[in-house]
Amino acid sequence: LGADMITIKDMSGLIPPRRVATLVKLFKQHLSIPVDFHTHCTPGYGLASVLAAIIAGVDVVDTNCWYFAEGTGAPAIELVYVFCKKLGIDLGVNMEAVAQINTQLREIRKELNQSVFGTEKPEPKPFNPLTDKLPAEIDALFDEAIRAAKADDEAATIDACRKIEAYFGFPAPNELVQKAEIPGGMYSNMVAQLQQLKAEEILPRAMELIPSVRLSAGLPPLVTPTSQIVGAQAVNCALDEKAGRPMYTNKSSQFVGLVKGEYGKTPVEIDPEFRFKICGVREETPYDTSKYQMQPNPELPEAGGAKLAATEKEVLLLELFPLVAKKFLTDMKVKAYEAKKAAEPKPEAPKAEAKPAPAFTGNTVNAPLPGRIIEVLVKVGDTVSADDEVVVLEAMKMENSITTDYAGKVTRILVEPGQTVPTDAVLVEIE
């Protein structure tokens, strides 16, 4: 049909060696175009399955460099190189250049380890297959894995590859990820974001909820963006549960759109009653492109009046990824403006004494979950009705519309766009 290549895209790392070998052999038998295999290592099959695919005749395998490989990533190119050298296969890769890249990646990895990103993926032992000699017992494991893969002994292939990975200090198989059937990137994102929100304790429950949230939403494939939408909603449900609220009390705008039908038809029909509960309609409602409005593109006073998106590339970035792009472009423009102003002398401003905020006399709208304020939809003096939206809160890269339970007049707004707030932070006061 005109395809240049076929890729077996196993984002969750769920394909075991025998299955991928069967697929590759069938593809190579019936296709003349290259076949690529992409997998991750989180559930513990990645390296063994890549070896099985290579022996079955796959043309391309996707890998990561050493310090970012394995675990939630793809198998390490260095381990694939050792296998291929033993099999007499030329990778066609300059491994000396890979070693140089790894030297730089290790420094980057050290920086990341000081933040939230090193927790679920410890740094492996250093290894350069061009200069480091493997211990005899580890070298023998590579031979055993090859023998087992050629003999279609799946259990022995997996066992030998896991022992190799354990020797180098790569993460052990993650049963939570395997049961939830989620992509490696989705899992690492979830871990990092929950740590930033200081809500790590709900991770196991959120993982447990992913299959049911996914099924209720029509069993969408867990690949960007639906993987993030489902994962973030599972976190929202876990936070609701922890706070004693009914699940789906907090719904991201993107989850509402997915259930409504704005992302397309789902593989499994969504229960009309569930759709009504989430988005107020029972019928599938495709996205109406005729009503699309471009993202706001204001001038930034904090950046000397520069446009948020000034070039075609920046406008496209803002349209495609509004949540991320708005902060990225703002930060970039502000930094450029501050660098330009750095040489100018700045008069010292008189220090103002901090005044304690007056006590609340009216009803308050509080943040149901931690996140970042995207937009405040009301201003002081506005009259609101119960269930009116007052604030848009970003959590887990999803937009959440926060509504008021009370009718009345807005007397105080206690947050501003860009501000990060914890759970239960007071957003708006209404009397």
C-alpha positions as CSV (number, residue, x, y, z in Angstrom):
1,L,0.0,0.0,0.0
2,G,3.0,2.3,-0.3
3,A,4.5,2.0,3.2
4,D,8.3,2.3,3.4
5,M,8.7,0.2,6.6
6,I,6.6,-1.8,9.1
7,T,7.3,-1.2,12.8
8,I,6.1,-3.5,15.5
9,K,5.5,-0.7,18.1
10,D,5.4,-2.3,21.6
11,M,5.4,0.8,23.8
12,S,4.5,-1.2,26.9
13,G,7.2,-3.9,26.4
14,L,4.5,-6.6,26.6
15,I,5.7,-8.8,23.6
16,P,7.6,-11.9,24.8
17,P,10.3,-13.4,22.6
18,R,8.3,-16.2,20.9
19,R,5.5,-13.9,19.8
20,V,7.8,-11.2,18.3
21,A,9.8,-13.9,16.5
22,T,6.6,-15.4,15.0
23,L,5.5,-11.9,13.9
24,V,8.9,-11.1,12.3
25,K,9.1,-14.4,10.4
26,L,5.6,-13.8,9.0
27,F,6.4,-10.3,8.0
28,K,9.7,-11.2,6.4
29,Q,7.9,-14.0,4.5
30,H,5.2,-11.8,3.1
31,L,6.8,-8.3,2.8
32,S,9.7,-6.9,0.8
33,I,10.0,-3.7,2.9
34,P,12.1,-3.5,6.1
35,V,10.7,-4.6,9.5
36,D,11.5,-2.7,12.6
37,F,10.9,-3.7,16.2
38,H,10.4,-1.2,19.0
39,T,10.0,-2.3,22.6
40,H,10.7,-1.2,26.2
41,C,12.2,-3.2,29.1
42,T,9.9,-2.3,32.0
43,P,8.0,-5.6,32.2
44,G,11.2,-7.6,31.7
45,Y,10.9,-8.9,28.1
46,G,12.7,-6.2,26.1
47,L,16.3,-7.5,25.7
48,A,15.2,-11.1,25.3
49,S,12.5,-10.1,22.7
50,V,15.0,-7.9,20.7
51,L,17.4,-10.9,20.6
52,A,14.6,-13.2,19.4
53,A,13.6,-10.6,16.7
54,I,17.2,-10.4,15.5
55,I,17.5,-14.1,15.2
56,A,14.2,-14.2,13.4
57,G,15.5,-11.8,10.8
58,V,14.3,-8.4,11.8
59,D,15.9,-5.5,9.8
60,V,15.9,-2.8,12.5
61,V,15.7,-2.7,16.3
62,D,15.3,0.4,18.3
63,T,17.7,0.9,21.2
64,N,18.9,3.5,23.7
65,C,22.4,4.5,24.7
66,W,23.7,2.9,27.9
67,Y,22.8,5.5,30.5
68,F,19.3,6.0,29.3
69,A,18.6,2.4,28.3
70,E,16.6,-0.5,29.9
71,G,13.9,-0.1,32.5
72,T,11.4,2.3,31.1
73,G,13.6,2.7,28.0
74,A,14.6,0.4,25.1
75,P,17.3,-2.2,25.3
76,A,20.9,-0.9,25.5
77,I,22.7,-0.7,22.1
78,E,25.8,-1.9,23.9
79,L,24.2,-5.3,24.8
80,V,22.6,-5.6,21.3
81,Y,26.1,-5.0,19.9
82,V,27.6,-7.9,22.0
83,F,24.8,-10.2,20.8
84,C,25.2,-9.2,17.2
85,K,29.0,-9.6,17.3
86,K,28.6,-13.1,18.6
87,L,26.0,-13.7,15.8
88,G,28.3,-12.3,13.1
89,I,25.9,-9.4,12.4
90,D,27.3,-6.0,11.6
91,L,25.3,-3.3,13.2
92,G,26.5,-0.6,10.9
93,V,27.0,1.7,13.9
94,N,30.1,3.6,14.9
95,M,30.4,2.3,18.5
96,E,33.3,4.6,19.2
97,A,31.0,7.5,18.6
98,V,28.4,5.9,20.8
99,A,31.0,5.6,23.6
100,Q,31.7,9.4,23.2
101,I,28.0,10.2,23.4
102,N,27.7,8.1,26.5
103,T,30.4,10.1,28.2
104,Q,28.3,13.2,27.8
105,L,25.1,11.3,28.6
106,R,26.5,10.1,31.9
107,E,27.0,13.7,33.0
108,I,23.4,14.5,32.1
109,R,22.3,11.4,33.9
110,K,24.1,12.6,37.1
111,E,22.2,15.9,36.9
112,L,18.8,14.0,36.4
113,N,19.6,11.7,39.3
114,Q,19.6,14.7,41.6
115,S,16.0,15.4,40.6
116,V,13.0,13.1,40.5
117,F,14.1,11.2,37.4
118,G,16.6,8.8,38.8
119,T,14.4,7.1,41.3
120,E,12.7,4.3,39.3
121,K,15.9,3.8,37.1
122,P,19.2,3.6,39.0
123,E,22.4,4.3,37.1
124,P,23.9,1.1,35.6
125,K,27.5,0.0,36.0
126,P,29.7,1.7,33.3
127,F,30.3,-0.5,30.2
128,N,32.0,0.0,26.9
129,P,31.9,-3.2,24.7
130,L,34.9,-2.0,22.7
131,T,37.2,-1.8,25.7
132,D,35.7,-3.7,28.7
133,K,36.1,-7.4,29.0
134,L,33.1,-9.3,30.3
135,P,33.6,-11.7,33.2
136,A,33.5,-15.3,31.9
137,E,30.2,-16.2,33.6
138,I,28.5,-13.1,32.1
139,D,29.9,-13.8,28.6
140,A,28.5,-17.3,29.0
141,L,25.1,-15.8,29.7
142,F,25.2,-14.1,26.3
143,D,26.0,-17.4,24.6
144,E,23.2,-19.2,26.6
145,A,20.6,-16.5,25.6
146,I,21.6,-17.0,21.9
147,R,21.4,-20.8,22.2
148,A,18.0,-20.5,23.9
149,A,16.6,-18.0,21.4
150,K,17.6,-20.2,18.4
151,A,16.0,-23.2,20.1
152,D,12.8,-21.3,20.8
153,D,13.3,-21.8,24.5
154,E,11.5,-18.7,25.6
155,A,11.9,-19.2,29.4
156,A,15.7,-19.7,29.1
157,T,16.1,-16.7,26.8
158,I,14.3,-14.4,29.2
159,D,16.2,-15.9,32.2
160,A,19.6,-15.4,30.7
161,C,18.8,-11.8,29.5
162,R,17.4,-10.8,32.9
163,K,20.6,-12.1,34.6
164,I,22.7,-10.0,32.2
165,E,20.6,-6.9,33.0
166,A,20.8,-7.6,36.7
167,Y,24.6,-7.9,36.5
168,F,24.9,-4.4,35.0
169,G,22.4,-2.9,37.6
170,F,19.5,-2.3,35.2
171,P,16.0,-2.3,36.8
172,A,14.3,-5.6,37.6
173,P,10.9,-6.4,35.8
174,N,8.1,-4.1,37.0
175,E,5.0,-6.2,37.7
176,L,2.8,-3.1,38.2
177,V,3.6,-1.9,34.7
178,Q,3.1,-5.4,33.3
179,K,-0.4,-5.7,34.8
180,A,-1.4,-2.1,33.9
181,E,-0.1,-2.6,30.4
182,I,1.3,0.9,30.2
183,P,4.1,2.3,28.1
184,G,7.5,2.9,29.7
185,G,7.3,6.7,29.0
186,M,3.9,6.9,30.5
187,Y,5.1,5.2,33.7
188,S,8.3,7.3,34.1
189,N,6.2,10.4,33.4
190,M,3.7,9.4,36.1
191,V,6.4,8.7,38.7
192,A,8.2,12.0,38.0
193,Q,5.0,14.0,38.1
194,L,3.7,12.4,41.3
195,Q,7.0,13.1,43.0
196,Q,6.8,16.7,41.9
197,L,3.3,16.9,43.3
198,K,4.5,15.1,46.5
199,A,1.8,12.5,46.0
200,E,4.0,9.4,45.4
201,E,2.0,7.3,47.8
202,I,-0.9,7.0,45.4
203,L,1.2,5.5,42.6
204,P,0.2,1.8,43.3
205,R,-3.5,2.7,43.4
206,A,-3.3,4.8,40.3
207,M,-1.6,1.9,38.5
208,E,-4.4,-0.4,39.6
209,L,-7.0,1.9,38.3
210,I,-5.5,2.4,34.8
211,P,-7.1,-0.7,33.3
212,S,-10.6,0.2,34.5
213,V,-10.3,3.8,33.5
214,R,-9.0,2.8,30.1
215,L,-11.8,0.3,29.6
216,S,-14.5,2.8,30.7
217,A,-13.0,5.3,28.1
218,G,-13.4,2.8,25.3
219,L,-10.0,0.9,25.5
220,P,-8.0,3.5,23.6
221,P,-4.4,2.6,22.7
222,L,-2.0,3.7,25.3
223,V,0.2,5.9,23.1
224,T,0.5,9.7,23.1
225,P,-1.8,11.5,23.8
226,T,-4.3,8.9,25.1
227,S,-1.7,7.3,27.3
228,Q,-1.2,10.5,29.2
229,I,-5.0,11.3,29.3
230,V,-5.8,7.8,30.8
231,G,-2.8,7.9,33.2
232,A,-3.6,11.4,34.5
233,Q,-7.3,10.5,35.0
234,A,-6.3,7.4,36.9
235,V,-4.3,9.7,39.2
236,N,-7.3,12.0,39.5
237,C,-9.4,9.0,40.5
238,A,-6.9,7.9,43.1
239,L,-6.7,11.4,44.6
240,D,-10.6,11.5,44.6
241,E,-10.7,8.2,46.4
242,K,-8.0,9.3,48.9
243,A,-10.0,12.4,49.7
244,G,-13.2,10.5,50.2
245,R,-14.8,11.9,47.0
246,P,-16.6,9.7,44.4
247,M,-14.2,8.7,41.6
248,Y,-14.4,11.0,38.5
249,T,-15.2,14.0,40.7
250,N,-12.2,15.6,39.0
251,K,-12.0,15.1,35.3
252,S,-9.5,16.7,33.0
253,S,-10.8,18.5,29.9
254,Q,-8.9,16.1,27.7
255,F,-10.5,13.0,29.4
256,V,-13.9,14.6,28.9
257,G,-13.0,15.1,25.2
258,L,-11.8,11.5,24.8
259,V,-15.0,10.1,26.3
260,K,-17.2,12.5,24.3
261,G,-15.7,11.3,21.1
262,E,-13.5,14.3,20.1
263,Y,-10.4,12.2,19.7
264,G,-12.2,9.8,17.3
265,K,-14.0,6.5,17.6
266,T,-12.7,4.2,20.4
267,P,-12.0,0.5,19.8
268,V,-14.7,-0.4,22.3
269,E,-18.1,1.3,22.5
270,I,-18.4,3.6,25.6
271,D,-21.3,3.0,27.9
272,P,-23.8,5.9,27.1
273,E,-24.4,6.3,30.9
274,F,-20.7,6.6,31.6
275,R,-20.4,9.2,28.8
276,F,-23.4,11.1,30.3
277,K,-21.7,11.0,33.7
278,I,-18.4,12.4,32.4
279,C,-19.5,14.9,29.7
280,G,-23.3,15.4,30.0
281,V,-24.2,13.7,26.7
282,R,-25.0,10.1,25.8
283,E,-24.3,10.2,22.1
284,E,-20.7,10.1,20.7
285,T,-19.9,13.7,19.6
286,P,-17.0,14.1,17.2
287,Y,-14.8,17.2,17.5
288,D,-16.3,20.1,15.6
289,T,-13.4,21.7,13.7
290,S,-15.6,24.6,12.5
291,K,-15.6,26.0,16.0
292,Y,-11.9,25.7,16.6
293,Q,-10.3,28.9,17.9
294,M,-6.5,29.5,17.9
295,Q,-4.7,29.7,21.2
296,P,-4.4,33.1,22.7
297,N,-1.1,34.8,21.7
298,P,-0.7,37.8,23.9
299,E,2.1,40.3,24.4
300,L,4.1,39.5,27.5
301,P,4.6,42.6,29.8
302,E,7.1,40.6,31.8
303,A,9.2,40.2,28.6
304,G,9.0,43.8,27.5
305,G,5.9,43.4,25.4
306,A,7.3,40.5,23.2
307,K,4.7,38.2,21.6
308,L,4.3,34.9,23.2
309,A,4.6,33.2,19.8
310,A,6.3,35.5,17.3
311,T,7.4,33.1,14.5
312,E,5.5,30.4,12.5
313,K,7.3,27.7,14.3
314,E,6.4,29.2,17.7
315,V,2.7,29.5,16.6
316,L,2.6,25.9,15.6
317,L,4.2,24.9,18.9
318,L,1.6,26.8,20.8
319,E,-1.3,25.2,18.7
320,L,0.0,21.7,19.0
321,F,1.1,21.7,22.7
322,P,-0.6,24.7,24.4
323,L,0.0,23.6,28.0
324,V,3.7,23.0,27.6
325,A,4.4,25.6,24.9
326,K,2.9,28.5,26.8
327,K,5.3,28.0,29.8
328,F,8.2,27.2,27.5
329,L,7.8,30.2,25.3
330,T,7.1,32.5,28.2
331,D,10.2,31.4,30.0
332,M,12.3,31.8,26.9
333,K,11.0,35.3,26.1
334,V,11.4,36.4,29.7
335,K,15.0,35.1,29.9
336,A,15.9,36.8,26.7
337,Y,14.4,40.1,27.9
338,E,16.1,39.8,31.3
339,A,19.5,39.1,29.6
340,K,19.0,42.2,27.6
341,K,18.2,44.3,30.7
342,A,21.0,42.8,32.8
343,A,23.5,45.6,32.2
344,E,21.0,48.3,33.2
345,P,21.3,49.6,36.8
346,K,18.3,48.7,38.9
347,P,17.1,51.2,41.6
348,E,16.4,49.5,44.9
349,A,12.7,49.3,45.7
350,P,11.6,50.1,49.2
351,K,10.7,47.0,51.1
352,A,7.0,46.7,51.8
353,E,5.9,45.2,55.1
354,A,4.0,42.0,54.5
355,K,0.4,42.3,55.7
356,P,-1.4,39.2,56.9
357,A,-4.3,38.2,54.7
358,P,-7.7,38.9,56.2
359,A,-9.6,35.8,57.4
360,F,-12.2,34.3,55.1
361,T,-15.7,35.4,55.7
362,G,-17.4,33.7,52.7
363,N,-17.3,30.3,51.0
364,T,-14.1,29.2,49.4
365,V,-13.3,27.2,46.2
366,N,-10.3,25.0,47.0
367,A,-7.9,23.1,44.7
368,P,-9.1,19.4,44.7
369,L,-5.6,18.3,43.6
370,P,-2.2,19.8,43.3
371,G,-1.2,21.5,40.1
372,R,-0.5,24.8,38.3
373,I,-3.0,27.6,37.6
374,I,-3.5,27.9,33.9
375,E,-6.3,30.5,33.9
376,V,-8.6,32.4,36.3
377,L,-12.0,32.6,34.7
378,V,-13.5,35.2,37.1
379,K,-12.6,38.5,38.5
380,V,-13.4,40.3,41.8
381,G,-17.0,41.6,41.7
382,D,-18.3,38.9,39.3
383,T,-21.5,37.1,40.2
384,V,-21.3,33.3,39.8
385,S,-23.8,30.5,40.1
386,A,-23.2,27.1,41.5
387,D,-21.3,24.8,39.1
388,D,-19.8,27.8,37.2
389,E,-16.1,27.3,36.2
390,V,-13.8,29.7,38.1
391,V,-10.3,28.4,37.5
392,V,-8.5,26.1,35.1
393,L,-5.8,24.0,36.9
394,E,-3.1,21.9,35.1
395,A,-2.2,18.7,36.8
396,M,-0.3,15.8,35.2
397,K,-0.2,17.9,32.0
398,M,-4.0,17.8,31.8
399,E,-6.4,20.8,32.1
400,N,-9.0,20.5,35.0
401,S,-11.9,23.0,35.2
402,I,-12.5,23.9,38.8
403,T,-16.1,24.8,39.6
404,T,-17.8,26.5,42.5
405,D,-20.3,24.8,44.7
406,Y,-21.6,28.2,45.8
407,A,-23.5,31.0,44.2
408,G,-22.7,34.6,45.1
409,K,-20.2,37.4,44.4
410,V,-16.4,36.9,44.0
411,T,-14.8,38.8,46.8
412,R,-11.2,37.6,46.5
413,I,-9.0,35.7,44.0
414,L,-6.0,34.2,45.8
415,V,-4.1,32.7,42.8
416,E,-2.7,33.8,39.5
417,P,-1.8,32.1,36.2
418,G,1.5,30.2,36.5
419,Q,1.3,29.7,40.2
420,T,1.7,26.1,41.6
421,V,-0.8,25.2,44.4
422,P,-1.1,22.2,46.7
423,T,-4.2,20.2,47.4
424,D,-6.9,22.2,49.3
425,A,-5.3,25.6,48.5
426,V,-7.9,28.4,48.5
427,L,-8.4,29.6,45.0
428,V,-11.4,32.0,45.2
429,E,-13.6,33.4,47.9
430,I,-17.3,33.9,47.2
431,E,-19.9,35.7,49.4
